[in-house]
Amino acid sequence: MKKQFFDIPGFETWESVELLSKGWSTDKKYIVKTKMGETLLLRIASAEEFEQKKKEYEIICKYAKLGFEMSMPLSFGLCNSGEHAYMLLTWVAGEDL
C-alpha cells in the first residue's frame, strides 16, 4: 500500500491502490478499492498546485448538486506530509474519450 497516502482520511479502509495511466491532466490518478467493496478515484498533484486544485474541487462540489451521474467529491486536502494535494472522488465507470 502506498505509504504516502497514510494521512488521507479513510486510508485505513483502503484495500488496494493501483496507478491509473489514463486521462489528460497532469495529476497522478489511482483507483482505490476499499475493504467494503467501493471503488474510488484518487487524484494527486503537487502541493504547489493546492489553490488551483481547491478551486477545481469546489467546482466539482457545485456540479455534484445538479443530479447527473458524475464522480462525486468525497474529500480534498494535503497528504504525504504536506508534499501533495489530493482529491478523492467516487468512481464512475465509463468509456475513454
Buried (B, 14 or more C-beta within 10 A) or exposed (E): EBEBBEBBEEBEEBEEBEEBEEEEEEBBBBBBBEEEEBEBBBBBBEBEBBEEBBEBBEEBEEBBEEEEEEBBBBBBBBBBEEEBBBBBBBBEEEEEE
